Amino acid sequence: MIPQQTVQEILDTAKIEDIVEQYVTLKKRGANMLGLCPFHNEKTPSFTVSPTKNIFKCFGCGKGGNPVQFLMEHDGFTFPEALRHLAERYNIEIEEIKPSKEAIEAQQLHASLFIVNQYAKDFFHDQLMNTDKGKSVGLNYFKERGFREETIKKFGLGYAPSQKDAFTLKAINDGYKVDTLKDLGLTSQYDRDFFRDRVMFSIHNLTGKVIGFGGRILVKNVKAPKYVNSPDSSIYNKSKSLYGAYFAKKAIRQLDECILVEGYTDVISLHQAGIENVVASSGTSLTVDQIRLIKRNTPNIKILYDGDTAGVKAALRGLDLVLEQDMNVRVVLLPTGEDPDSHLKNIGTTAFKEYIDKEANDFILFKTKLLLEEAAGDPVKTSNVIKDIVASIARVPDNLKRSLFIKECANLVGVEEKVLINATNSMIIEQNRKKEQAKERERARENYKRNKPETSRKNNDGSFPSANDDFPTTENEPWQGEDDWPDERGTPTIEPKDTPRKKKAIGDEYQERYILMLLMNFGDKIFDKDENITVAHFILSNIQDVIDEFDNPFYESIVKECLQLLADKKTIQLSYFVNHQDEKIRTLAVDLSTSQFEFSPNWKEMHGVLLNQKEPEQNFNKDSKGSVLLFKMKKLNKMIDKNKQKLLEHAQDEKEYMKCLKIQMHLNKIRGELAKQIGRVV
């Protein structure tokens, strides 16, 4: 367990911009930094990083927090794992105190998966480097590919022996549980090794941890797939992973371009040659999640595929998805019979770089030329080609890009631009209709899951269905259950405008929320230099008599916590709430300390005018006075109304009536004094 003092040191030292920039391309905007949100799909940046407040906030999906929360959301770290990751980055030594047995078990449950994968990687690497079969089969294969030993070590390459349970038995003998081996897909349900007699490629997440493996068989003429991958687990999802992304992310950001290839060896060869901004889709059709991983670092993608028929078709399959994510796409096809690895070896690094730069074509030119060649002047085939190209153009979300593509396509195929515009618009309408239908089905599934009665129907075995049972769909619209929902972090797959609306405020919640905003953001600021009191002292001392009148119990509890902090002679500042143990308080603090809008630093110079309002950071004194007076006035009015009701109720009881009348006179007097300060007639 990490001591609280060390936790605070880590939180105080970690810089949010340092952490986020490892995953997101940020651009300076005033005092803040802006980028595309890594937690949901968006075309216009709404993800804001505030270095001064040390927090991030997305105004699209609503996620926000400090550096620890970012790592927990992005990489699936537990709280202790995120702290250790930050401590290592900032060279903070952790002298841990002995945790409880329960804490150890909870921590080990998640960490054990990465530990076992690391153990497996070391096992396969040792088999490659230190066994006769590993060296003669596996190491020889990698050296024939031209891989140096430092490259083999860097990428965690290895060899899985041919014995049916060599790895499983050793892992169990070394204390690892067979259930964990099965959960990770290293061991089959029959207690045999999943990978046998294959060279092994370690797959890393964006922080460098091993999450899965790919294995290539070297024996020819056997009825077995050439490549097999680890099955999906709680830490590995093939469709959401890109091979080499951990090693490539820095170069991708620096060069503002990502090269996408098909295979493991292509990535390794290019990296070894100094071309490091390259990743692979691991032989699968490109997925939306994989594209979004790239988009976090650059909007520019160069698809580099083999020049054979399969390579061409693979390039075409991936293009529409990439375009839909508003990426700038260029395609390079290598000479027939060549792959990136072989072509690099044949012509050398310099010539290879020149080739892919020269041969890179935008998708319209690439796809149009390719399909027109296949049509060979046949009118029916040419018509189908044009429809295919228009369908791709319709997926481009940017209007300007789309119009330029239409113009280019019209010139290439010899069709009037107006005809293509009409065809594209029809296609867009149809695509939007289908997307809306999909969103409606998604909403219906979520509503069904939330509201489904437990006794609505029985399963075949007579038991009642659980909340996770499949939602009934039509035969034409099959649904596979949980896998079709948002990803495991709960990231919405719909645009921000479709996210659920916030609960409507009740009574004086807006004013109560504003009081909290002032306390959290400016509580430690000096309100009165002569009296040496802070904003928190001023606000809390003035509203203490009406705190019990809060409409929102959650807000009331936070204000009372602030009172206790003052009583304990502690400072009330934003970092306390942003790093709070209560997730609801952390979320509220981020929401109250960030704004989607800010004053432009160049406003005066650009327009030759002065701002007629101070920024909030300079106006907290006046805001505090005004807010407290209005807040108390609202609460007093409520108290007066309640007391009036009591006067009516006790009209026949002279003693109680006179008691309520005195209270009413006192409340009216206070309200009159407040009204004078506010400048309001009551």
N, C-alpha and C positions, 0 to 999 in steps of 0.2 A: 504494500500500500504506500502511495506517495504522500509524504507529510504535507499538511495544508500550507505551510510556509513555502515549500518548494513549488506547490501548485500555483500559488500566487506569483512567485517569481517567474514561472513559465508564462503565465497569463500577461504579466507586465512586460515581458521581454519580446514575446512573439509579435511580429508585425503582420497585419492582415494582408497588406499589399504583397509582401514577400511570398506568402503562402499561396494566395490566389493566382499570382502571376505564373506559378508553375503549371497551371491548368487552363487559364483564361488569358487571352490577349486583351490588355487593358489600355485605354487611352485617357489622357489627362483631360478633365473637364472641370475648370474652376478648382475648388479645394478637393474635389473628389476624383475618382477614376471610374470609367465606364467600360462595359464589355458585354458580350452575349452570355446569357445565363447558362451555366453548365447543368442546371437541374431541369430545364424544360426547353422545348423547341421554340425559338423566337427569331424573327427576322430583323426587328429593330432592337438595339441594345436597351435593356431596362435593368441590368445588373450593375449595382453601384457599390463601390468600395470607398469607405471613408477612412483614410489613414489617421486623421486627427482623433476620431472616435474609436478606431481600431475595430470596425465592424463592417460586414457586408450586408446588403439588402437587395433583393430582387423585387421590383414593383410589378412584375408579371405574375410569378407564381407565389410570391409572399415569403419565400424562405429568407432567413437572415440570422446573424449572430456573430460571434467572435471567431478567431482562428481555429479554436478547438471544434466549435460547431461546424465550421466549414469542412474540416477533415472528417468529422463523423458523418456528415451528410454525403460528402463526395466519395470517400473511400471506404465507407462502412466501418470505420474504426469505432471501438468502444472509447469511452471517456479516458480511461488510463492509457490505452494505446495511442490516442491522439496526443496526450500529454508527453508520453515517452518519445514520440516522433518529433515533437517540437523541441524537447529537451536535447535530443541528439543534434538537431539542426543548429541550435543556438549554443551548443557546448555547455549545457547546464547539467551539473552532476546531480544525480538522484540517489540519495541514501534512503532507501525504502524501509519503512517499519513493517513488522510482520502483520499481514492482513488476517482476517478471520478465515475460517475454513470455507464458509459459504462464498466469500469474496474470491478466494483462490479458485474455487470450482467454476464460478461464473466467468472469471477471466480466462481460465484455461479452456473452457468450452469453445470459445470462438478462436482463440489464439492457436489451439491445437491443430486446426485445419491447415494453417500456414506452416506450422512447425513440421507436420507430417509431410507436406509437399516439399519443404526444404530438405527433409531427410531423404525423400525419394530422389530428389535431384542429385544430392550428394552420392546416393547409392548408384544411380545410373552413370554418373560421371566417373566414379571409382571403377565401375565395371569396364568403362571405355578405356581408361588410362592404365589400369593395373591388372587386367586379366588377359590371358592369351586370346580367347575368342573375341573379347572386346577390341583388342588392338588389331587383330587380323581382319576382322569384319567391319566393326564400327569406325575405329580410328583411321583405318585405311581408306574407307569411303569418304570421310571428311577431308583427309589430306589430298585425295584425288580431286576433290572439289577446290583445293587450294586454300583451305582454312588453316590459319596459323594457330598454334597452341593457345596464345593469349585470346584469340577470337573464340576458340572452343570453350575456354573458361568463362569468358565474358557473357556468352549467351547461354551458358549452362547446358551444353550438349552432352549426350551420354549414350549408353547402350543398355538395352534390357535383355538379360540372358534368356536362352531358349527353354530352360527348365520351367515346368508348369507353375512352381510356387517358390522360386528362389527368393524373390523380393518379399513376399508375404511372410514366409517363415522367419526371415531375418528381422523384419520389422516387429513381428510378434515377440521374438526372442529378445529384442532390444526394448520391449516394454510398451509398444504401441498397440492400441486396441484394434481388433479386426473390424469392428463396426465403423470406426473412423476411416479405415482403409477402404471399406466398401462405400461409405458416404462420398469419398473423393473419387471413386471409380478406379482406384489403384488395384483393388482386389475384386474379383467377380463374386456373384452370389454362391458359387461353388467353391469358394476359398482358393481360387487360382489367380495367378497374376493376370491382370488385364492386358498389360504390354509384354509381349514375349518375342525375342529374336528380332528386335527393331532398333534402329538408331533413334535417339530421343531428343526432342526439342522442348525446352522449358518455356512455358508461357507466363509472362509477368503482368501484374497490374501496373497502374500508373505510378505506384510508389516503389516498384521493383520487387514486390513479393511474388513468389511462385504461386499461381492459382490453378495451373493445369499443365497438361503435356500433350504433345503430338508425337506420334511414332510412325516411322517409315520402314516398311518391310524391304529387305534387300534381296531376298530369295525370289528368283523368277519362276514363272509357270506354276504358281500356287493359287488355289482358289481362296484368296484373302484380299481385302482392300489394300491398296498401296499405302494409304495413310489412315490412321485412326486417331481420334482425339479423346481426351478425357470427357466423360459424360458431364452434363451440367450438374453443378453442385451449388451450395449456398454461397460459394466464393468465386465460382466460374460459370460464365454464360458465354458460349461460343459466339452467339450473334451480337454480343455487346463488347467483344474484345477484339483488339487488333494486335497481331503479332509484331513485336518490335516497337510498340508505342512508347514504352518506358525509355528506350534508348534513343528514340527519334524526336521526342517532344521538344527538346531544347533547340535542335537544328531546324525543326519545322517553324518554330516561332521566329528564329533569327532570319531564315530565308523567306519566310512568309509564303511557303509552298510545301505541299505534301505530295510525295510520289507514292502511288499505290500500286503494288504488285500482287501476284497471286500466292507465291510459295515462301516457305521458311528460308530455303537456301538463297533465294533471290535477295531477301532482306539482308541476310548475313554477308553475302558477297559484296553488295553495294556498300554496306557499312564498313567492311574491311577496306574497301577502296576509297573511303573518305566521303562517300555519298550517304549521309546519315539521316536525311529527312525522308526516310522511306519506311513504310509499314506494309503489312500483308493482311488480306482478308482470310487467310488460312484456307484457301481452296473453296470457300463457300460463296454463294451469291452475296453481293454487298447488301448490308442491312441498314436501315435508318439509324439505328443506334451506333453502328460503326461510323457512319458519316458524321454523326453529331460529335463523336470523339475527335474527329479530325477538325471539325468546325470550331471547336474550342480554341484551337491554336492558329488556324488560318482559314480564310474563305476560298483559298486557291488550291485546287487539286489537279494533279497530272496522273491520269490513269495509264499505266504502262503494262501492256499485256502481250502475250505471245502472238506471233503473226499468223498462226494457223487458224482454221475455221472456229475451233473451240474458243480460242483467245478472242476472236472478233465478237462472237456471240456473248461471251462473258462481259466484254466492254459495253456492248449495247444494253445488256440487262442492268448494269449498274448505273448507266447514265441518267435515266429518268429519275431515279431516287435521289441522285446527287443534285440534279437540277431543282427538284422539288424543295430541297433544303437551301436554295438560293446560293449555291456554291458556283464559283467560276471554274468551269470544267474544260480541260484540254486532254486530248487522247493521243498516245503514241503507240503505233503498232510496229513491232520489231520485224526484221526480215523473216520470211517463212522458215520454219524449222529452228528458230532461235528463241531462247528465253533470256530474261535480263542477265542471269548468271553466265550463260554461255557467250552471249554477245559482248559482255563486258570483258571476258577473258580474251575474246578474239581480237578486239580492236583497242583495248586499253581504256583507262579511266578518262583521260582527256577527250579522246575521240567519242567515247560513250556519252559524256556530258554534252558535247557539241551535237551529237546525233539526236538526243531526246529533246534538246532545245529547238533544233531545226525542224524536226518531224512532228512536233506537237501541233495538232490542229484543234480548232474549236469544234464542239460537238456537231454543229450543223453541217459544217464542211465535211467532217469525217463521216457522219451518218448518211448524208445525202449522196456523196460520191459512191459510198459503198453499196447502198441499196439501189441506186440508179444503174450501177454496173450489173447487178443481179437481174434487174428488170429488162435490160438489153433492148430498150425501145418498145416493149410490149405495152400498149395503152392501159390494159387492165392492171398489169403489174405496177406500172408507173403510178397509176391512181392510188393503188394500195400503199406504195412507197410514200407518196405525198401525205396520205392520211396518217401514216406511221410517224412521219417527221412532225406534222402538226400536233399530234398527240404529245410528243416530247416538248415542243415549244409551249404548249398550253400549261405545262407543269412549272414553267418558270414564273415565280411569284412577282418579280420586278417588272413593272409595265414597260419601262424604257428598254430594258434588255430584251423583253419579248418582242417589242416592235422592231428592234434592230435585227433580231433573228428572222422575223417574218420577211423583212426586206431582203436579207441575204438569201433566204430560201427561195423567194420568188425569182430572183435572178438566176439561181442555179437550176431550177426545174422548169423555167420558162412559163410561169403562171402569173396572172395578174395579182398584184399585191392585195387588192381589195377582196379577191376570192379567198385568199389565205387568211385574211383578217376575219372574215365572216366564219370560216371553218374553225379558226382558233377560238373565237368567242363562243361558238356552239359547244366546242369541246370543254372550255372552261366552265360553262354553265352546267354541263353534265357531270364534270368532275366535282364541282362544288355541291351538287345535289347528292352525289354518292357520299361525300364527306359528311354532309349534314345528317344523312341517314345513319351513317356509322356512329356519329356523335349521339344521336337520339337513342340508338340501340345501347350505347355505352351508359348513357344516363339511366335508361330503363333497367339495365342490369344492376347498376349501383343501387337504385331505389328498391329493386326487388330484393337484393341482398340485405339492405338495411331493414326493410319492412316485412320480410317474409315470415309468416307465422310458423312456429315450430311444428304445429299439428296440421298443417295445410294438406299434406299428403304423406303416404307411407312408402318406404322403399320395398323392393321385392322380398326382402327378408323380414318384413313386418316392422322394421325400425323406422323411426322418424328421421327425415333428412336433416343434415346439419346446415349451418349458414354458408358453408362453402360448396354446397351442391350446385351443379350446373343450372344456369338459367334456361328455361325452355325456349328454344328458337325454332324457326322453320327449317325445313330440309334444305332450302336454298341459301340459308344464312346460318351455317353451322357455327357453333361457338365452343371453344375448347376449355372453357372454365377460367381458372386463375391466370393461365399464361397469356390470355388476351387482355387482362387488366393492365393498369399502369405498372411500371417496373417496380422492383422490390423496395425501392425507397419511397414509393408512393408518388413519383413524379407524374403530374398530369400530362396526358397526351394531347389535350385540347389547348387551344389558344387561350391566353389570359382573359379575353373578354367573355369566355364561357365558364370561367371559374365561378363557384357558388358565391352569391352575394353575402356580404357581411350581415350579421344579425342587427336588426334595427335597434338603435339606442332607446333606452327607456328613461323618462323623466329628465333628470339633470346629468345623465351620464356624460354628455359632451363636456360640460363644465368640470365634472369630476376628473375626466380624462385629461383636460387641459391643466388642471392643478398638478396632476401626476407628471405631465410633460415638463412643467416648470421645475418640480422637485428633482426629477431625474437628471435633467440636462443642466440646470443652473443652481442646484441645491447648495453647492460648495462656493458659489460666487459671493462676493461681499455686497450686501444690500445697503448697509449704512456704515461708512468709514468711521464716523464719529463714535457710533455706538458699538462698532466692530461686531455686527451681527450679519449672518449669512442669509441668503434667500430662503433657505430651508427654515431657519429660525423664525423669520418674519411670517412666512406662510403658515407654518404649523401653529405658532402661537396665536395667530388671528383666527384660525378655523377650528381650533381645538374644541370649542364649545358646541360645534355643529357636526363633528365627525360622525356621530352616531346617526345622523340624518342622511348619510350617503345612500343613494339608490342602488348602486352596484356594490355588493358585498366584497367582491374581489378587489376593487379599487380601495374600499374602506380598509381592508386588511393590509394593503401596501402602505397606506398613509399611517396606519398604526405602527407598522414596522419602522417607518421613518421616525416616528416619535420615539420609539425604543432606541434607535440608533443615536438620536440626540441625547437621550437620557444616559446612554453608555459613553457619551462624549466621542462618538465616531463621526467621520465626515460622510455626508450624503453626496455621492457622486455617481456619474453614469456607469463607470466600470463595475461598481458594486452590483448594479442591477443586470448589466449585460452578462456578467459572470455568475449570476445567481444560481443556486441549486435547483430552484423551481423553474421548469421549462416555460411555464406560462408567463412568469415574470420576465424571463430572458427575452421571450418573443415580444412582449409588450414594450420592453425597454428599447429594443431595436426599432420597432414601429414608431415609437414616440421620438426617436432621436434622428430619424431620417426623413427626407422629403424628396419627392420625385422632381421637384423644381428648385432652382437656386438662382440668385442674382448673378448675372453675367459680369465678370470682372472688367469687360471691355465696354459695358453699356454707356458709360459717360463719354468715352472716346469715340465710339461708333455713332452715337446719336446726338452728342453735344448737349445732353440734359443731365440733371442731377436726380438721383433717386429721392422720392419724397417720403420714404419710410426707411427706418433703420433696419438692418438685418436682425433676426431674432437674437443672435449672439451679443448684440449691442443694446438690445431693447428689453432685456429680462427684468430690469428694475421697474420700469413703467408697467410692463405686462403683469408683474407680480402684484403690484398695487391694485391695478384695475381688476384683475381676475379674482383676487381675494374679496374685494368689495362686492362685485357682482355675485360671486359664489355665496357669500354670506347673505346677501339680499334675497337670493332665491330660496335659501334654506329657511331664513326668517319668515318669508311669505308662507312657506309650507307649514311652519310651526304655528303661525298666526291662524291659518285656515283650520288646522287641527284643533287649536284651542277654541275657535269659534264654534266648532261642532260640539265641543265639551260644554260650552255655555248653553247651547240649546238643550243638550241632554240633561243638564243639572238646573234647568230653569225653576223647577219646583223645590230644589234643595238649596236653601239660602246660604248655608255655610260653604258648600262646594262651589256654588255660583260665584260668591264673593272671592273665593280663592282663585278661580279661573279668571275673574275680571281683573284682579291685580296682576296676574301673569300677562293678560292681554295688554294692559296699560304699559307694562314694562317692555314687552316685545315691540309695541308700537313706538315707544320712545327710542329704542335702539334702532328700529327701522328708519325713523325720522333722522337720526344722526348719520346713519349710513347714506341716506338719500342726499343729505347736504354734501357729503364728501364726493358722492358720485355726480352730483349736479342734476338730480332727478326729482320730480315732484311726485309725492305719493298721497 
